[in-house]
């Protein structure tokens, strides 16, 4: 659908390249510019392939005049440039927005950094650093008394998506007006924006949501041969069905706030019942009437995905995921 969009990717590792993967999956032509030594993410070849398959790969030394001239020729016909350098680095290399917009005045230029172009923090950071500073590790709970990294590279992902949305918005504007734009995306702001249930409470002076950490209906329990997650919030119908099918009729009418107040007591009762049940028994008893899920291995989950694809990348067969949306175009 974005077959007319030409994107130059000047970013390594995760955020910028994943943003450009989204655009590529949606039909854009993406030219990935790597340094002479290659994108550092090549140290994990299966990840590099999954994020960069479908792009045209070019190695250009931007520290040389010849390399910059080659890059500038690409920019002349580009719609978008996505870069992931620390603030100030693009300018030193001569590939900043001010320089490139003189070559192509309709250029959309997107920078992805840890904290934005005007932040006092300019040091290099990765996902774990941003999440710790944004308070997200703190709400992820404790592991042996230490705040826990959720280990899903959340700020990398959210900044990628925010960048892609912003680029598409600017591209619509460009198609209408011919004018370019400068887009400043940061991982810190993207991460906070993407946890509204927690961040909005904190912003308004309210304590952490007990709905998720002190709720016996929102827990992972150990069963006889598996682990099972239960996901019941302030939903009386689901709670009543859940309790009655576990034979805990005395808890069926307990309201949400009382459940939170009696969390430890109720959790023990639920845990005792589930610990004696097998996966088959749980699936038979809960059916399709209760929000629950049996914990699966990632290996099993990815093999069952409708969006898993096999393709050739740099003379090697690799598996990757296509954009996980089904379009039905009129």
C-alpha positions as CSV (number, residue, x, y, z in Angstrom):
1,X,0.0,0.0,0.0
2,X,3.0,2.3,0.5
3,X,4.5,1.3,-2.8
4,X,5.3,5.0,-3.7
5,X,7.2,5.7,-0.4
6,X,11.0,5.6,-0.5
7,X,12.6,5.3,3.0
8,X,16.3,5.5,3.9
9,X,17.2,3.8,7.1
10,X,20.2,5.2,8.9
11,X,19.8,3.3,12.2
12,X,21.1,0.2,13.9
13,X,20.0,-2.5,16.4
14,X,16.2,-2.3,17.1
15,X,14.1,0.9,17.2
16,X,14.9,2.5,13.8
17,X,15.3,-0.7,11.9
18,X,12.0,-2.1,13.4
19,X,10.2,1.1,12.5
20,X,11.4,0.7,8.9
21,X,10.4,-3.0,8.9
22,X,6.9,-1.9,9.6
23,X,7.0,0.5,6.7
24,X,8.6,-2.1,4.5
25,X,5.9,-4.7,5.4
26,X,3.3,-2.1,4.4
27,X,4.9,-1.8,0.9
28,X,7.5,1.0,1.2
29,X,10.9,0.7,-0.5
30,X,13.5,0.8,2.3
31,X,17.2,1.2,1.7
32,X,19.2,0.4,4.8
33,X,22.5,2.2,5.0
34,X,25.0,0.3,7.2
35,X,28.5,1.4,8.2
36,X,31.4,-0.4,6.5
37,X,31.5,-2.9,9.5
38,X,27.8,-3.6,9.2
39,X,24.9,-3.1,11.6
40,X,26.0,-4.3,15.0
41,X,22.8,-6.4,15.3
42,X,24.4,-8.8,12.8
43,X,25.9,-10.5,15.8
44,X,22.4,-12.1,16.2
45,X,21.9,-13.2,12.5
46,X,18.4,-14.6,12.9
47,X,17.2,-11.3,14.6
48,X,19.0,-9.2,12.0
49,X,17.4,-11.2,9.2
50,X,13.9,-10.9,10.7
51,X,14.0,-7.2,11.1
52,X,15.8,-6.4,7.9
53,X,14.6,-8.8,5.3
54,X,12.9,-7.1,2.4
55,X,15.1,-4.0,2.6
56,X,17.9,-3.1,0.2
57,X,21.2,-3.2,2.1
58,X,24.0,-0.7,1.3
59,X,27.3,-0.2,3.2
60,X,28.4,3.4,3.0
61,X,31.2,5.1,5.0
62,X,29.6,8.5,5.9
63,X,32.9,9.6,7.4
64,X,34.3,10.0,3.9
65,X,33.4,12.6,1.3
66,X,32.7,9.9,-1.3
67,X,30.4,8.1,1.1
68,X,28.5,11.3,2.0
69,X,28.1,12.1,-1.7
70,X,26.7,8.6,-2.4
71,X,24.2,9.1,0.5
72,X,23.2,12.5,-0.7
73,X,22.3,11.1,-4.1
74,X,19.9,8.6,-2.4
75,X,18.4,11.5,-0.4
76,X,17.5,13.4,-3.5
77,X,14.6,11.0,-4.3
78,X,13.8,9.9,-0.8
79,X,10.5,10.5,1.0
80,X,11.8,9.6,4.5
81,X,15.0,9.3,6.4
82,X,15.0,7.4,9.8
83,X,18.1,7.8,12.0
84,X,19.0,6.5,15.4
85,X,22.1,8.3,16.4
86,X,22.7,10.1,19.7
87,X,21.8,13.9,19.5
88,X,24.5,15.7,17.6
89,X,26.0,12.7,15.8
90,X,24.0,13.1,12.6
91,X,25.2,16.8,12.3
92,X,28.8,15.8,12.8
93,X,28.4,13.3,10.0
94,X,26.7,15.8,7.7
95,X,23.4,13.8,7.5
96,X,21.2,15.9,9.8
97,X,17.8,17.3,8.9
98,X,19.0,20.8,8.2
99,X,21.6,19.5,5.7
100,X,19.4,17.0,4.0
101,X,16.3,19.2,3.7
102,X,18.5,21.6,1.6
103,X,19.0,18.7,-0.8
104,X,15.3,17.5,-0.6
105,X,12.9,20.2,0.8
106,X,10.0,17.7,1.0
107,X,12.0,15.2,3.1
108,X,10.4,13.7,6.2
109,X,13.2,13.1,8.7
110,X,12.6,11.0,11.8
111,X,15.1,10.8,14.7
112,X,14.8,8.2,17.4
113,X,16.8,8.7,20.6
114,X,16.7,7.7,24.2
115,X,15.3,11.1,25.5
116,X,14.8,13.4,22.6
117,X,17.0,16.0,20.8
118,X,16.7,18.7,23.5
119,X,17.3,16.5,26.6
120,X,20.2,17.1,28.9
121,X,20.8,13.3,28.8
122,X,22.9,12.5,25.7
123,X,24.7,9.4,26.8
124,X,24.1,6.1,25.0
125,X,21.3,4.0,26.4
126,X,19.5,0.7,25.7
127,X,16.1,-0.5,26.6
128,X,16.8,-1.5,30.2
129,X,18.3,1.9,31.0
130,X,15.2,3.7,29.6
131,X,12.7,1.4,31.4
132,X,14.5,1.8,34.7
133,X,14.5,5.6,34.4
134,X,10.9,5.7,33.3
135,X,9.7,3.7,36.4
136,X,8.6,0.7,34.4
137,X,11.0,-1.7,36.0
138,X,9.6,-0.5,39.3
139,X,6.0,-1.5,38.4
140,X,7.2,-4.8,36.9
141,X,7.7,-6.1,40.4
142,X,10.6,-7.4,42.3
143,X,12.9,-10.4,41.7
144,X,15.0,-11.2,44.8
145,X,14.3,-7.7,46.1
146,X,15.6,-6.0,42.9
147,X,13.2,-4.1,40.4
148,X,12.7,-6.4,37.4
149,X,13.5,-5.7,33.8
150,X,10.4,-7.0,31.9
151,X,12.8,-8.4,29.3
152,X,10.6,-7.5,26.3
153,X,12.5,-4.5,25.1
154,X,9.5,-2.3,25.6
155,X,10.9,1.1,24.9
156,X,12.6,-0.1,21.8
157,X,9.3,-1.5,20.5
158,X,7.1,1.5,21.5
159,X,9.4,4.1,20.0
160,X,9.5,2.0,16.8
161,X,5.7,2.1,16.6
162,X,5.4,5.8,17.5
163,X,7.9,6.6,14.8
164,X,6.1,4.6,12.2
165,X,2.7,6.2,13.1
166,X,4.3,9.7,13.0
167,X,6.0,9.1,9.6
168,X,2.7,7.9,8.1
169,X,0.9,10.9,9.4
170,X,3.6,13.2,8.0
171,X,3.5,11.3,4.7
172,X,-0.2,12.0,4.4
173,X,0.5,15.7,5.0
174,X,3.3,15.6,2.4
175,X,1.0,14.0,-0.2
176,X,-1.4,16.9,0.3
177,X,1.0,19.8,0.6
178,X,4.4,18.6,-0.7
179,X,6.0,19.7,2.5
180,X,8.4,17.7,4.6
181,X,8.7,17.4,8.4
182,X,11.2,16.8,11.2
183,X,10.0,14.2,13.7
184,X,11.7,13.8,17.1
185,X,10.8,10.5,18.8
186,X,12.2,9.4,22.1
187,X,12.1,6.0,23.8
188,X,11.5,7.4,27.3
189,X,8.3,9.3,26.2
190,X,7.1,6.4,24.1
191,X,7.4,4.0,26.9
192,X,5.5,6.2,29.4
193,X,2.8,6.9,26.8
194,X,2.4,3.2,26.3
195,X,1.6,2.3,30.0
196,X,-1.4,4.6,30.5
197,X,-3.0,2.3,33.2
198,X,0.0,2.9,35.4
199,X,1.4,6.3,34.2
200,X,-2.0,8.1,34.4
201,X,-2.4,7.0,38.0
202,X,1.0,8.3,38.9
203,X,0.5,11.6,37.0
204,X,-2.7,12.2,38.9
205,X,-1.2,11.5,42.3
206,X,-2.8,8.1,42.8
207,X,-1.1,5.0,44.1
208,X,-0.2,1.9,41.9
209,X,-3.2,0.1,40.6
210,X,-3.9,-2.8,43.0
211,X,-6.0,-4.3,40.2
212,X,-3.0,-6.1,38.9
213,X,-0.7,-6.9,41.9
214,X,-3.2,-7.5,44.7
215,X,-6.0,-9.2,42.8
216,X,-6.5,-13.0,43.2
217,X,-8.4,-12.9,40.0
218,X,-5.4,-11.6,38.0
219,X,-2.7,-14.0,38.7
220,X,-0.6,-16.9,37.4
221,X,-1.2,-20.1,39.4
222,X,0.6,-23.4,39.4
223,X,-1.6,-26.4,38.3
224,X,-0.6,-30.0,38.5
225,X,1.1,-30.1,35.1
226,X,1.2,-26.5,33.9
227,X,0.8,-22.9,34.9
228,X,-2.3,-21.0,34.2
229,X,-3.0,-17.2,34.1
230,X,-6.4,-15.9,35.2
231,X,-7.4,-12.4,34.1
232,X,-10.4,-11.2,35.9
233,X,-10.7,-7.5,36.9
234,X,-13.9,-5.8,38.2
235,X,-16.1,-8.3,36.2
236,X,-18.7,-9.9,38.5
237,X,-20.0,-12.3,35.9
238,X,-16.5,-13.8,35.2
239,X,-15.6,-13.9,38.9
240,X,-18.9,-15.7,39.8
241,X,-18.4,-18.4,37.0
242,X,-14.8,-18.8,38.0
243,X,-15.5,-19.4,41.7
244,X,-18.5,-21.7,41.1
245,X,-16.5,-23.9,38.6
246,X,-13.7,-24.2,41.2
247,X,-16.2,-25.2,43.9
248,X,-15.6,-21.9,45.8
249,X,-19.2,-20.9,45.9
250,X,-18.7,-18.9,49.1
251,X,-16.5,-16.5,47.1
252,X,-18.8,-16.1,44.1
253,X,-20.5,-12.9,45.4
254,X,-17.4,-11.2,46.8
255,X,-17.1,-7.8,45.2
256,X,-13.9,-6.4,43.6
257,X,-12.7,-4.1,46.4
258,X,-13.2,-6.9,48.9
259,X,-11.3,-9.3,46.7
260,X,-8.4,-6.8,46.8
261,X,-8.6,-6.4,50.5
262,X,-8.7,-10.2,51.1
263,X,-6.2,-10.9,48.3
264,X,-3.8,-13.1,50.2
265,X,-6.6,-15.2,51.8
266,X,-8.5,-15.7,48.6
267,X,-5.4,-16.4,46.5
268,X,-4.5,-19.3,48.8
269,X,-7.9,-20.8,48.3
270,X,-7.8,-20.5,44.5
271,X,-4.2,-21.8,44.4
272,X,-5.1,-24.9,46.4
273,X,-7.9,-25.8,44.0
274,X,-5.9,-25.2,40.9
275,X,-2.8,-27.0,42.2
276,X,-4.7,-30.3,42.1
277,X,-6.1,-29.9,38.6
278,X,-4.5,-30.9,35.3
279,X,-4.4,-28.8,32.2
280,X,-7.1,-30.9,30.6
281,X,-9.3,-30.5,33.6
282,X,-8.9,-26.7,33.7
283,X,-9.6,-26.4,30.0
284,X,-12.7,-28.6,30.4
285,X,-14.0,-26.7,33.4
286,X,-13.3,-23.2,32.3
287,X,-14.3,-23.7,28.7
288,X,-14.7,-20.4,26.7
289,X,-16.5,-18.5,29.5
290,X,-13.6,-17.2,31.6
291,X,-10.5,-15.1,30.7
292,X,-7.6,-17.5,31.3
293,X,-4.6,-18.9,29.5
294,X,-2.3,-21.8,29.9
295,X,1.4,-20.7,29.9
296,X,3.0,-21.9,26.6
297,X,6.6,-21.9,25.6
298,X,7.6,-19.2,23.1
299,X,8.8,-21.9,20.7
300,X,5.3,-23.5,20.6
301,X,3.6,-20.1,20.2
302,X,5.7,-18.9,17.3
303,X,5.3,-22.1,15.4
304,X,1.5,-21.7,15.6
305,X,1.5,-18.1,14.4
306,X,-0.5,-17.3,11.2
307,X,2.1,-14.6,10.4
308,X,5.2,-16.7,10.4
309,X,6.9,-16.7,7.0
310,X,9.9,-18.4,5.5
311,X,12.1,-16.4,3.1
312,X,15.6,-16.1,1.7
313,X,17.8,-13.5,3.1
314,X,21.5,-13.1,2.1
315,X,21.5,-16.6,0.6
316,X,20.0,-18.2,3.8
317,X,16.5,-19.5,4.5
318,X,15.1,-17.7,7.5
319,X,11.8,-17.5,9.3
320,X,10.3,-14.1,10.2
321,X,7.0,-12.5,10.9
322,X,4.9,-10.5,8.5
323,X,2.9,-7.4,9.6
324,X,0.3,-9.0,11.9
325,X,-2.8,-7.4,10.4
326,X,-5.2,-8.8,7.8
327,X,-6.2,-6.2,5.3
328,X,-9.5,-6.6,3.4
329,X,-9.3,-3.8,0.8
330,X,-12.3,-2.6,-1.0
